[in-house]
Amino acid sequence: MSVVWLIIVGAAAGFLATRVMNVRTGVLETVAIGMAGALIGGLVLRFLIAVTGALAGLVGAVLGAMLVIWLWQTYFRR
């Protein structure tokens, strides 16, 4: 996956995850959350489900980003 594609998918996943979890962040935080979520979600989906395709990657990225947001709210924002 190229860096540009990772940023695009990360931005989309971060945007969707922050809206679903009702978190307001800046653009850089949203992209970073999405990229971390894409990494986590992509790895989890590839190892556990072995599903390929762009839609599966986006779903995994959104789920991973939601996990990152939950961890961030639980452990770093008090």
Secondary structure, DSSP 8 states (H G I E B T S, - for coil): --HHHHHHHHHHHHHHHHHHTT----HHHHHHHHHHHHHHHHHHIIIII---SHHHHHHHHHHHHHHHHHHHHHHT--
